[in-house]
Amino acid sequence: MAITKTNFINYTRCRRYIALEEVKKERLDADISYENYLKEEQEEKVKEIFSKMYSEDEEDLIDVENTQLKAMLPYYSKVEELAAASVLKTFGGKVVSSSNTFNQECFDFSLNGIKYLCYVDVYNETEKSINIIEVKATTSKKYLEVGTFNKEPYSLFVKKDNILYLKDEVNYSFIDKELETYTKKRNKLLDRYDIGKYVYDLSVQRYIIEGEYKESHNEAKLVNFNYYLAVLNHEYIYDGKSEYETDLNGNEIITFMDMTKLTKEMLPIIDKDRILLESYLKENNLKEVNLGCYCEYKKPTECKYFKKICGSMIPEYNSSLNYIDNQHGFKDEKGDYHQGLNLINEGYINMLDIPESWIRNPNHHIERNALITKKPYINKEKLKVVIESLKYPIYHLDFETFPCPIPRFKGEKCYEQSPFEFSLHIENEPGKCDKEKDNFVFLAHSFNDEREELVKKLVELIDGSKGTLFAQNVSFEKKCIKRLGEIFPKYQKDLMKIYDRGFDLIDILKTKKDIYMTLGFDEEEAKRLNYYDYRFSGSYSIKKTLPVFSDLSYKTLDVQNGTEAIVEYANYPHLTKEELEIRRESLIKYCQQDTWAMVVILDALRNCVK
């Protein structure tokens, strides 16, 4: 059996995974085909891209569809192409890289009847060293802002000649308690289920490479090997002209992270995991295991068997995991905490399974009582005051954006939320808004840069001197508006006036302490929920709240969520003129539904406090 890097990572999640895969004797004896290898790698690449592009809590990014593969793989291929060019520029020497895995450098070794193999994204050979580079369509941001120290963003790395080095590997002087913070954060890089995910990935690759050299008795050559992650530079700003040359601030679009020492530290862990993998293969044990971090619940890398099998007992609505803002779990009478998937392991499956004595948050009592009585909780006083505080006209705004891994237009960064569509419903007086007559939509006609036309239309329709900018998760719309102002300075003044008038629908439905204290409520009341229905199931996403207030449904639309909207836009270049018009109409209806839904919900809230 040939076990790829992706196999290795999945097979070592837990002892049950292999049995669920039904790995039989004939598969153990078989080699893996190139087609199967490529399919595995492509699915992982697209999951990675989507995890950065879209993160709305209602989206299922686990199952990769063919349409998503088709739309997104060209961008990953471009990342690999840019990485290979950057390797040549940074390190020199000979570079082996190809979108065709057959032309990539391959390493393998056999142990206990199992063949372990991996292909290298970029293989670089210079006079002094051999550099193994794993390309990831993520950005450097999460590594350069891994935590805080003295209340400021803290990085584990220092940058030199476009390479990020861990601070303990260079001449770096730690101050005060910084070393303690650094060590704690650095250890996270050794956790495959934390930010160490890609370090683990690269370490598996190193393990296989070293396995081949040891098998051929060429271990002495391993001293010349270095291991790097190639990631997108989150500080890079595209000039809109060059083929991603160095930007005006001296940033390269690809930056490298030297993981040579860290992957060496990981090798004993990988070896233990390899031993476990082989024991799992022999056991082929379907017996249930406790749920844990290895399930990667609600992550793009969530185990494909979680929903279907291992976590199938978790109800879709009102599970013990659905209490609002409950990342810290519940404290029992002994002072012990019960949280996350451990609640499920301990038998606390449903929301009402949690002992009432553990419930200390007033909002959790509200959730619980709403579920028991099947009646909504409504704080009419708070709702009335906040709704009356809104200034008219209310501009219900929603952007659709394409956060491309590679910036496409001038002024953009990697994964920039680049707007290609907006829907705007203008409510001039309370409850006075027509779904069609008071709706204005801008949608790009092509895959070219139409951002300035979008901005012109936006400032033409919204009077920044009066009224309220209204949105679900308004911080997203405000961020887009601010960035558009930075990219198009001549509109910045008008855009920032709109920005300053932002108000969030969620702050009306849920609450926000600072807003309600300003409106005259004491701190405890300000923190209390305004409206809760058991059908929300702990979520204030518009997909959960809308059915409570209206019979509007996204299920009747051709485009039903943000992921599908991204794919539709990404496929623009592949459509005929007739197909493009049909798909544009689907995008318009989807975006229009988002803003009309806000109008409907606000009006329902207004009516319930009359």
C-alpha positions in Angstrom: 0.0 0.0 0.0 1.2 3.5 -0.8 0.4 6.0 1.9 0.6 9.6 0.7 1.2 12.6 3.0 -2.6 13.3 3.0 -3.3 9.7 3.9 -0.8 9.9 6.7 -2.4 13.0 8.1 -5.9 11.6 8.0 -5.1 8.1 9.0 -3.4 9.3 12.2 -6.4 11.4 13.4 -7.7 8.5 15.5 -7.7 4.8 15.5 -11.2 4.6 14.0 -10.6 6.5 10.8 -8.9 3.7 8.9 -11.7 1.3 9.7 -14.2 3.8 8.4 -12.2 4.0 5.2 -12.6 0.2 4.9 -8.9 -0.3 4.1 -8.8 -4.0 3.2 -6.0 -6.4 2.3 -6.2 -5.7 -1.4 -5.8 -2.0 -0.8 -2.8 -2.6 1.5 -1.1 -4.5 -1.3 -2.0 -2.0 -4.0 0.0 1.0 -5.1 -1.7 4.4 -5.5 -2.6 5.7 -8.9 -1.5 9.2 -9.9 -5.1 10.1 -10.5 -6.1 9.3 -6.9 -3.1 11.1 -5.5 -3.9 14.2 -7.6 -7.5 14.1 -6.5 -6.5 14.0 -2.8 -4.1 16.9 -3.1 -6.5 19.0 -5.1 -9.3 18.6 -2.6 -7.0 19.7 0.2 -5.8 22.7 -1.8 -9.3 23.9 -2.5 -10.3 23.4 1.2 -7.4 25.6 2.1 -8.4 28.3 -0.3 -12.0 28.3 0.8 -11.1 28.4 4.5 -9.4 31.8 3.8 -12.1 33.1 1.4 -15.2 32.5 3.3 -16.0 31.9 6.9 -19.7 32.6 7.5 -20.8 30.2 10.3 -23.6 28.7 8.2 -21.4 27.7 5.3 -20.3 24.1 4.8 -16.9 24.2 3.3 -16.0 20.5 4.0 -17.4 18.8 0.9 -15.5 20.0 -2.1 -17.7 20.1 -5.2 -16.4 19.8 -8.8 -17.6 23.3 -9.6 -15.5 24.7 -6.7 -12.5 22.6 -7.8 -12.8 24.0 -11.3 -13.2 27.6 -10.2 -10.4 27.7 -7.5 -7.6 25.4 -8.7 -6.3 28.0 -11.2 -5.6 30.3 -8.3 -3.7 27.7 -6.4 -1.7 26.8 -9.5 -0.8 30.5 -9.8 0.3 30.5 -6.1 2.6 27.6 -6.9 3.9 29.3 -10.0 4.7 32.5 -8.1 6.3 30.4 -5.3 8.6 28.6 -7.8 9.7 32.0 -9.3 10.3 33.4 -5.8 12.4 30.4 -4.8 14.7 31.0 -7.8 14.9 34.7 -6.9 15.6 34.1 -3.2 17.8 31.0 -3.3 19.0 30.6 -6.9 20.2 27.2 -8.1 18.0 24.6 -9.8 14.3 24.6 -9.3 11.9 21.7 -9.9 8.3 22.6 -9.8 5.2 21.8 -11.8 1.4 21.8 -11.6 1.7 18.3 -13.0 2.6 16.1 -10.1 4.4 13.7 -12.4 7.1 16.3 -13.0 7.5 17.1 -9.3 10.3 15.6 -7.2 9.0 12.5 -5.5 10.4 10.7 -2.4 9.4 7.4 -0.9 10.5 4.6 1.4 9.1 1.3 2.5 8.7 0.0 6.0 6.8 -3.0 7.4 5.3 -3.6 4.0 4.0 -0.1 3.6 5.3 2.4 1.1 5.2 6.1 2.2 5.5 8.7 -0.5 5.3 12.4 -1.1 5.7 14.9 -3.9 7.5 18.1 -3.3 5.8 21.4 -4.4 9.1 23.1 -5.1 12.5 21.3 -5.0 15.5 23.6 -5.0 19.1 22.6 -5.3 22.0 25.0 -4.8 25.7 24.5 -4.4 25.4 24.6 -0.6 22.0 23.0 0.1 18.8 21.3 -1.0 15.7 23.3 -0.1 12.3 21.6 0.2 9.5 24.1 -0.1 5.8 23.3 0.7 3.5 25.9 -0.9 0.4 26.9 1.1 -2.4 29.2 -0.1 -2.5 30.9 3.3 -1.0 34.2 4.4 1.8 35.1 6.7 -0.6 37.1 8.9 -1.5 34.4 11.4 2.2 33.6 12.0 3.3 37.2 12.3 0.4 38.0 14.7 0.3 34.7 16.6 -0.6 36.4 19.9 -0.1 39.4 22.1 2.8 40.6 24.4 2.3 43.7 26.5 -1.1 44.1 24.8 0.5 44.4 21.4 0.4 41.9 18.5 3.3 39.5 18.9 5.2 37.6 16.3 7.4 34.5 16.8 9.4 35.5 13.7 11.9 38.0 12.5 12.2 38.7 8.8 15.5 38.8 6.8 15.8 38.7 3.0 12.2 37.6 2.6 12.6 34.7 5.0 10.9 34.5 8.3 13.1 32.9 11.0 12.0 31.9 14.5 13.5 34.3 17.1 15.4 31.7 19.0 17.2 30.7 15.8 18.7 34.1 15.1 20.6 36.7 17.1 17.5 38.0 18.9 17.6 39.6 22.4 14.5 38.7 24.5 13.4 41.2 27.1 11.7 40.8 30.5 9.1 38.0 30.3 9.1 37.9 26.5 10.9 34.6 26.5 8.1 33.0 28.5 5.5 34.3 26.1 7.6 33.3 23.1 8.1 29.7 24.4 4.4 29.3 25.1 3.4 30.6 21.6 6.2 28.7 19.9 4.8 25.4 21.3 1.6 26.0 19.4 3.6 25.5 16.3 4.2 21.9 17.4 0.4 21.3 17.7 -1.0 19.9 14.5 -4.5 21.0 15.5 -3.5 24.6 16.2 -1.3 26.9 14.1 1.1 24.0 13.8 -1.1 22.4 11.1 1.3 23.2 8.2 4.4 22.5 10.3 3.0 19.0 10.8 2.3 18.7 7.1 5.9 19.7 6.2 7.3 17.4 9.0 5.5 14.4 7.5 7.2 15.3 4.2 10.6 15.5 5.9 10.0 12.2 7.6 9.4 10.5 4.2 12.4 12.2 2.5 14.7 11.2 5.3 13.2 7.7 5.2 14.3 7.4 1.5 17.8 8.6 2.3 18.2 6.2 5.2 16.8 3.3 3.2 19.5 4.0 0.5 22.2 4.6 3.2 22.8 8.2 2.1 22.0 9.8 5.5 25.1 12.0 5.3 23.5 14.1 2.6 20.6 15.0 4.9 22.7 17.6 6.7 22.3 19.8 3.6 18.5 19.8 3.6 16.5 22.8 4.6 12.7 22.9 4.9 10.5 25.9 4.2 6.8 26.9 4.0 6.0 29.3 1.2 3.0 31.5 2.0 1.4 34.6 0.6 2.7 37.8 2.1 -0.3 39.6 3.7 1.5 43.0 3.5 2.0 42.8 -0.3 0.1 45.4 -2.3 -0.4 44.8 -6.0 0.4 47.7 -8.3 -2.1 46.5 -11.0 0.5 46.3 -13.7 3.5 44.1 -13.1 3.6 40.3 -12.9 3.6 40.5 -9.1 7.0 42.1 -8.8 8.3 43.6 -5.5 5.8 46.2 -4.3 6.5 49.9 -3.5 7.2 49.0 0.1 9.7 46.3 -0.8 7.4 43.4 -0.1 7.5 40.2 -2.2 4.2 38.5 -2.8 5.6 35.2 -1.6 7.5 34.9 1.7 9.3 31.9 3.2 9.2 30.5 6.7 12.3 28.5 7.7 10.9 25.4 9.4 14.1 23.3 9.4 14.7 23.2 13.1 11.0 22.9 14.0 10.4 20.0 11.6 13.4 18.2 13.2 11.8 18.6 16.6 8.6 17.1 15.1 10.2 14.0 13.7 9.9 11.9 16.9 6.2 12.8 17.0 5.8 11.8 13.3 7.5 8.5 14.0 5.1 7.8 16.9 2.2 8.6 14.7 3.6 6.3 12.0 3.7 3.5 14.6 0.1 4.2 15.6 -1.0 4.3 11.9 0.4 0.8 11.4 -1.3 -0.5 14.5 -4.6 1.1 13.3 -4.2 -0.7 10.0 -3.7 -4.0 11.8 -6.6 -3.5 14.2 -9.1 -2.2 11.6 -11.2 -1.3 14.7 -14.6 0.4 14.2 -15.2 0.8 17.9 -16.3 4.3 18.8 -13.7 6.8 20.1 -14.2 10.0 22.1 -14.7 13.1 20.1 -11.8 15.5 20.3 -9.6 18.1 18.6 -8.7 15.6 15.9 -12.3 15.7 14.7 -11.5 19.4 13.7 -15.2 20.2 14.3 -16.5 23.1 12.2 -13.2 23.6 10.5 -12.6 23.2 6.7 -10.5 20.2 7.7 -13.3 18.6 9.7 -13.1 14.8 9.5 -15.4 13.7 6.7 -16.9 11.0 9.0 -17.8 13.4 11.8 -21.3 14.5 10.7 -22.2 11.2 9.1 -21.0 8.8 11.9 -18.9 9.9 14.9 -20.8 13.1 15.6 -24.2 12.1 14.2 -25.8 12.1 17.6 -25.3 15.9 17.8 -28.7 17.4 16.9 -28.8 20.1 14.1 -30.7 22.4 16.4 -30.3 23.2 20.1 -27.4 20.9 21.0 -25.4 21.4 24.2 -22.8 23.1 21.9 -25.3 25.8 20.8 -25.3 28.0 23.9 -24.4 31.5 22.9 -20.8 32.7 23.5 -20.0 29.6 25.4 -16.4 28.8 24.4 -15.4 28.4 28.0 -18.1 25.8 28.8 -19.9 25.2 32.1 -18.6 25.0 35.6 -20.1 22.3 37.8 -20.7 22.3 41.6 -17.1 21.1 42.2 -15.6 23.9 40.1 -14.7 21.6 37.2 -15.3 22.9 33.6 -17.2 20.9 30.9 -16.8 22.3 27.4 -16.8 21.7 23.7 -16.9 18.1 22.4 -16.3 16.8 25.9 -19.9 17.7 26.7 -20.9 15.2 24.0 -18.5 12.6 25.3 -20.0 13.0 28.8 -23.5 12.5 27.5 -24.7 16.1 27.5 -26.0 16.0 24.0 -29.0 18.4 24.0 -29.2 22.0 25.3 -31.5 20.9 28.1 -29.2 18.1 29.1 -26.9 20.6 30.8 -27.8 20.7 34.5 -29.6 23.8 35.4 -27.2 24.3 38.4 -24.4 24.8 35.8 -26.2 27.7 34.1 -24.9 31.0 35.4 -25.1 33.2 32.4 -28.5 35.1 32.3 -28.5 34.8 28.5 -28.2 31.0 28.8 -31.2 31.0 31.0 -33.1 32.9 28.3 -32.1 30.3 25.7 -33.1 27.5 27.9 -36.5 28.9 28.9 -37.3 29.8 25.2 -36.6 26.2 24.3 -38.7 24.8 27.2 -41.7 27.1 26.6 -41.3 27.4 22.8 -42.1 31.1 23.3 -39.7 33.9 22.2 -38.0 36.1 24.7 -38.5 39.8 23.8 -37.1 42.7 25.7 -39.5 45.2 24.3 -38.1 48.2 26.2 -34.6 47.8 24.8 -35.9 47.0 21.3 -38.2 50.1 21.3 -35.4 52.5 22.5 -32.8 51.2 20.0 -35.2 51.1 17.0 -36.3 54.7 17.8 -32.7 55.8 17.9 -32.1 54.8 14.2 -31.8 57.7 11.8 -33.6 57.7 8.5 -33.2 57.0 5.7 -31.9 53.5 6.6 -29.6 52.1 3.9 -29.8 48.3 4.0 -26.5 47.3 2.4 -24.9 44.0 1.5 -21.7 43.4 -0.5 -20.7 40.3 -2.4 -16.9 40.0 -2.6 -14.3 37.9 -4.2 -11.3 37.5 -1.9 -8.9 36.1 -4.4 -5.8 34.4 -3.1 -3.8 36.4 -5.6 -4.7 40.2 -5.8 -6.2 40.9 -9.2 -6.5 44.7 -9.2 -4.5 47.8 -8.2 -4.2 48.4 -4.5 -5.4 44.9 -3.4 -3.7 42.5 -1.1 -3.9 38.7 -1.0 -7.4 37.5 -0.1 -8.6 41.1 -0.3 -12.4 41.3 0.0 -12.9 42.8 -3.5 -16.5 43.8 -4.0 -18.1 42.9 -7.3 -21.7 43.4 -6.3 -23.9 45.3 -3.8 -27.6 45.4 -3.0 -29.1 48.4 -1.4 -32.7 48.8 0.0 -33.5 52.3 1.0 -36.0 52.7 3.8 -37.0 56.4 3.8 -39.5 56.1 6.7 -40.2 53.4 9.3 -41.7 50.5 7.4 -41.8 52.3 4.1 -39.7 50.2 1.7 -40.7 48.4 -1.5 -38.9 45.2 -2.4 -38.4 46.2 -6.0 -38.9 50.0 -6.3 -36.6 50.8 -3.4 -33.9 48.3 -4.3 -30.7 49.3 -6.2 -28.1 46.7 -7.3 -24.7 47.0 -8.8 -23.2 43.8 -10.3 -20.0 43.6 -12.4 -20.7 42.7 -16.0 -17.3 41.1 -16.4 -14.3 39.7 -14.5 -12.4 42.9 -15.1 -11.9 45.8 -12.6 -15.3 47.5 -12.1 -14.7 48.6 -8.6 -14.7 52.4 -9.3 -18.0 52.1 -11.1 -19.3 50.3 -8.0 -18.0 53.1 -5.7 -19.5 55.8 -7.9 -22.9 54.1 -7.7 -22.6 53.6 -4.0 -21.8 57.3 -3.2 -24.5 58.4 -5.6 -27.2 56.3 -3.8 -26.1 56.9 -0.2 -26.1 60.3 1.3 -23.4 60.2 3.9 -24.7 63.3 5.7 -27.8 61.6 7.1 -29.4 58.3 7.9 -28.0 55.0 8.9 -25.8 52.4 7.1 -27.5 49.1 8.1 -26.1 45.6 7.6 -25.9 42.1 9.1 -22.4 42.0 10.5 -21.9 45.7 9.5 -18.2 45.5 10.3 -17.7 43.6 7.1 -19.4 46.3 5.0 -17.5 49.0 6.8 -14.2 47.2 6.2 -15.0 47.0 2.4 -16.0 50.7 2.4 -12.8 51.8 4.2 -10.6 49.8 1.8 -12.3 51.2 -1.2 -11.6 54.7 0.2 -7.9 53.9 0.5 -7.8 52.5 -3.0 -9.8 55.3 -4.5 -8.8 58.5 -2.5 -11.0 60.9 -4.5 -14.1 59.1 -3.0 -12.6 58.6 0.4 -14.3 61.5 2.1 -17.7 60.5 0.9 -17.1 56.8 1.7 -15.9 57.5 5.2 -19.1 59.5 5.9 -21.0 56.4 5.0 -18.6 54.3 7.1 -19.2 56.4 10.2 -23.0 55.8 10.1 -22.8 52.0 10.3 -25.2 50.1 12.6 -25.5 46.3 12.9 -28.8 44.4 12.8 -27.3 41.8 15.2 -26.8 44.6 17.8 -30.6 45.1 17.7 -31.5 41.4 17.7 -28.8 40.2 20.1 -27.3 43.1 22.1 -24.1 45.1 22.5 -23.3 46.4 25.9 -21.7 49.8 24.9 -24.7 50.8 22.7 -27.3 50.1 25.3 -25.4 51.7 28.2 -25.2 54.8 26.0 -29.0 54.6 25.6 -29.5 54.6 29.3 -29.6 50.9 30.4 -27.4 49.6 33.3 -24.6 47.2 32.5 -26.5 44.0 33.4 -29.5 45.0 31.3 -27.2 46.2 28.4 -25.6 42.7 28.3 -28.9 40.9 28.2 -30.3 39.6 24.9 -33.0 41.6 23.2 -34.7 38.9 21.2 -34.3 35.2 21.3 -36.4 32.4 19.7 -35.6 28.7 20.3 -35.4 28.3 16.5 -32.3 30.5 16.4 -30.4 27.5 18.0 -27.9 29.9 19.6 -27.1 31.6 16.3 -28.0 35.1 15.0 -27.0 34.4 11.4 -29.6 35.6 8.9 -30.2 32.0 7.8 -31.4 31.2 11.3 -33.3 34.5 12.2 -35.1 35.1 8.9 -37.4 32.0 9.1 -38.6 33.2 12.5 -39.8 36.5 11.1 -40.7 35.6 7.5 -41.5 32.8 5.1 -38.7 34.1 2.8 -36.3 31.2 2.0 -32.9 30.9 0.3 -33.7 27.4 -0.7 -35.8 28.6 -3.6 -32.8 30.6 -5.1 -30.3 29.3 -7.6 -27.5 30.9 -5.6 -28.1 30.1 -1.9 -25.0 31.1 0.0 -21.8 33.1 -0.2 -19.7 30.2 -1.3 -21.9 29.7 -4.3 -21.8 33.4 -5.1 -18.0 33.3 -5.1 -18.0 30.3 -7.4 -20.5 31.9 -9.8 -18.4 35.1 -10.1 -15.2 33.1 -10.4 -16.7 31.2 -13.4 -17.5 34.4 -15.3 -14.7 33.9 -17.8 -15.9 30.4 -18.7 -19.5 31.4 -19.6 -21.1 32.2 -22.9 -22.9 35.6 -23.1 -26.3 33.9 -22.6 -25.0 31.8 -19.6 -23.5 35.0 -18.1 -26.8 36.8 -18.2 -28.6 33.9 -16.5 -26.0 33.6 -13.8 -25.9 37.4 -13.2 -29.7 37.3 -12.6 -29.1 34.5 -10.0 -26.5 36.6 -8.2 -28.7 39.7 -8.2 -31.6 37.8 -6.7 -29.4 36.3 -4.0 -27.8 39.6 -3.0 -31.2 41.3 -3.1 -32.6 38.7 -0.8 -29.9 39.5 1.8 -30.9 43.2 2.0 -34.6 42.6 1.8 -34.3 40.1 4.6 -32.9 42.9 6.8 -35.8 45.1 5.9 -38.3 42.4 6.8 -36.6 41.5 10.1 -36.4 45.2 11.2 -40.0 45.7 10.4 -41.1 42.6 12.3 -39.2 43.9 15.3 -40.7 47.3 15.0 -44.2 45.7 14.9 -43.6 43.5 17.9 -42.9 46.5 20.2 -45.8 48.7 19.1 
